[in-house]
Amino acid sequence: MDYSYKQLMGADVGVLKKLLKVFGEAFNDVKTYQDAVPSDAYLGSFLTKPHVIVLTAMQDTEVVGGLVAYEMEKFEQDRREIYIYDLAVSEYHRRKGIATKLINELSRIAKDRRAYVLMVQADKGDDPAIRLYESLGIKEEVYHFDIPVD
């Protein structure tokens, strides 16, 4: 199967909406990704933010995977980190190298932006994601805390 890869820009709101559906299905969390989809104006603005990177994998016009990442500028040195917030591939298209290709494309973009590392987290028990990330980088044991905002 032939796949194409694209970095989304402000005019690609329709493609981003398709990616939201992929995320909802892949994460078994359709409610989060489909019940309150932002307006086209919001999504278009989101895609134009310089620190936002959205990549998609497509088969013809079907979005089969993608990732959303954020560039974080560091203060201790003139460098950046890129955090992969969401990455998913539709079930039928998994195990075909799509996630690896998306990460490799993000790595190319990161290099152009003078980033020194890509970061991603995987939930315990998400063995396919953990195997993928272990094949590409170094695993660190860390704790993640959600601190509520009143």
N, C-alpha and C positions, 0 to 999 in steps of 0.2 A: 504494500500500500504506500502511496505517495502522500506525504504530509508537507505542509508549508508552515512556516513559523513567522510570526509578525509581532512587532512591538506596536501596541495600540497608542493612538493619538486622540486628540479631542473629538474628532469627527467619528470615532469608532464606537460610539455609545451602544449601537445595536449588537456589536460583537461582544462588548463587555457584558451586556445582559445575557447573552448566550453562555458566556463563561460563568456567570453567577448560577445558572441552572446546572452546569457541570459540577461546580463546587457543591451545591446543595445535594445533588444525587451522590456524589463521590464520598461526601462526609456524612451521609445519612442525616442531614440537617437542612431539609428543604425549607423548614419554617424560617430559619435565620437568613437564608439566601434568597427566598422568594416572597415571603409575606409582607415585606416592607421595602421593596426595591425603590431606591431613590429616584427622583425625577431625572429626565434626560439632561436638564441644565446642570444638576448636581454632578451627575456622572461625567458629563463633558468637561466640567471644571476640574474634577478629580483627575481625569486623564491628562490634563495640561500642567499639572503641578510638577515642578522640576525634580522633586525627590521621589516621585511615584514611577515605578516601572511595571508595566503590565505586558506580559508576553502570552501569545496564544499559539496553540498547535491546531491546524485546520486540515480537514480532508474535504477538498472542494470548498463549499460554503459552510460546512458543519464544524463547529468548534468541538474538538475532541479532548482538549486539555489546555492548561495554562497555569500561569503563576502571577502573583502580585507580590512585589518587593518594594522596599523602602530604602532610600539612601539616607544614611545618617552621617553628618559631618562630625568629625572628632575635634577636640580642642587641644589635646596634648601634642598632636602633630598635625601637619597639613595632609590629612588623609581621610578616607571614608570607609565605612562598613556598609554592606548591603544585607538587609534582613529579608529573607523570604518568609512572607507572612502566610500565604496560601499557595499550595501547589497540588494539582489534581489532574488525573487523566480518566476519561470515561472508561468504565469497566471493560467494554469490548476492545478498547484500543491499548490496554495495559500490556506490559512485557514486550513492547516493541521499540523501546529506546526513546520514547517521546519525552519522558521526564528528564532523562539524562541530557537530551538535546536542548530542552528548555533551560536547564541549569548551565549548560555549556554556553548558550547564547547569552544568558545573564552574566556569566563570567566575562565574556567579551565586552559587554557593555560596562561592567564594573571596572575593567582594566582601563577603558577609555575615560572613565570618571575618576581615575586614580584611587580606586578602592583597593584595600589590601586583603579583604576577606569577604566571603559570603557566609552568612549565618542562617541556620534553620533549626527549628526544634521539631521533635517527633514525640508523640505521646507513647507512653509505655504500652506495649501490646500491639502497636502498629508496626509489626515486623517487616512488611514490605517496604515501608518508608525508611525504617531504620537500616535495613540492608542496603537500600539505594544510597543513603547518605554516608554509610560506612564505606561504600565502594568509592566515594568521591572525596572524602575528607576525614578529619580526625574527630572522634567522638569525645565529648567532655561530659562529665557527670555534673549536672547543675540542678538547682532548685528553681522553680518558677513560682512566683507569688502574684496573685491578683489582689490588688489593694483597691477597695471600692472608693468611688468618688461620690461624695454626698451631693 
